[in-house]
Amino acid sequence: MHTGIAILLFVFAAFFAAFCLLVVVPVYLELRNLNIPSGVASPGKLRVIHCVYVGISIVPNGFLYPLSGTFNDTVSIMNCRCCIMARKKTVPSGLRIKDLAFSGVPVRVYEPTAASGEKKRGLVYFHGGGWMFGCIGNIYSKKQCNTVVKILAGLIFPLRQLISVVDPRRVAVGGDSAGANLAAALCQRLSKTQDCHLPSPCAQVLIYPALQMADFHLPSYQQNHSVPILFRGRAVFYFLQYLNGNTSVSQQILEGKHVPVELKRHYKKWLDPDNLPPQFRKGARSSQVIPSHDGHVYHIIKQGLDPEISPLLAEDEVLRLAPPTFVLTCEFDVLRDDGILFCKRLKDAEVEVTWEHLSDGFHGIISFFNQGCDDFTKWRNLIECLNFN
């Protein structure tokens, strides 16, 4: 009897020690490097959110929804107007949700139950998660206006399915973080194709987008390098996972050794911090052009400098074809300057741009809307800012 109890206690102690080693210690070490600026919204809640996020990141893969590859990753796609993204445990009234599959691709359809005599508007929405986390259950629509909503895998394929149920002239694309990267890349790809069966999106909605992996030394990367929930080093890690999974070159990328000098000079006209409004450059150190680069590292990451992975690096003639665009940026976010610089490039290309900046916002803020965080009314009607009628 005593031997059995001793064995149980030993097993419990072993599990507890393993839990501390695998979860508690990494969370503690992560919190030691945490920096929550005084101006951020709900700092206490952000600290808790980050602890949970770190914990989730280190649990076994069975709890995660891994994505792999480059341009064919599993993504969330949502088609709607006037939608507020929030997690809900119950289906809102007036909304029908169906889980389907198109040629083996999982599909979640959100559709208003109200009858309509015309084809509906649509927004293809790609969820964030560093191209690694998330699933079709992560995003729900709270408010619908004669709109079909889908969340599924793939990029070009969903649009081909959409045109049978929505007005192809009124389909926009959007996403947050890594999802916004996919949305911007999709817009650029469609703008260059001549597929008469697949019209270009009528608008794009980019929520704190990740748009380039050429320069991780922009002012926002410096100022917010340890602000949750996206650290500077973690941003590089996610890009590399999306690209080819080779994270051994992370440090060289952080040091700027991955881009040849001639390419840096070419990108400077687009990535120069002087292109940012003065208030976003405060306290940032000027980045020096490294006189040499690591050819091995460049060989590993050079595909990441392609506009399909770094849409901010597209040439002017491509950006001129972009649809009306809404961009949301957050002050305390390493990706802030990607969005601001993209706005400038689009405006220079005479594209209609609506830019909203959350002065107290942090990366991932919309994922926690209606989850105890403040009511971020500044972006509630972001879709309505676009000409999406």
Buried (B, 14 or more C-beta within 10 A) or exposed (E): EEEEEEEEEEEEEEEEEEEEEBBEEBBEEBEEEBEBEEEBBBBEBBBEBBBEBBBEBBEEEEEBBEBEEBBEBBBBBBBBBBBBBBBEEEEBEEBEBEEEEBEEBBBBBBBBEEEEEEBBBBBBBBBBBBBBBBBBEBBBBBBBBBBBBBBBBBBBBBBBBBBEBBBBEBBBBBBBBBBBBBBBBBBBBBBEEEEEEBBBBBBBBBBBBBBBBBBBBBBBBBBBBBBBBBBBBBBBBBBBBBBBEEBEBBEBBBEBBBBBEEBBEBBBEBBEBEBBEEEBBEEBEEBEEBEEBBEEBBEBBBEBBBBBBBBBBBEEEBBBBBBBBBBBBBBBBBBBBBBBBBBBBBBEBEBBBBBBBBEBBBBBBBBBBBEEBEEBEBBBEBBBBBEBE
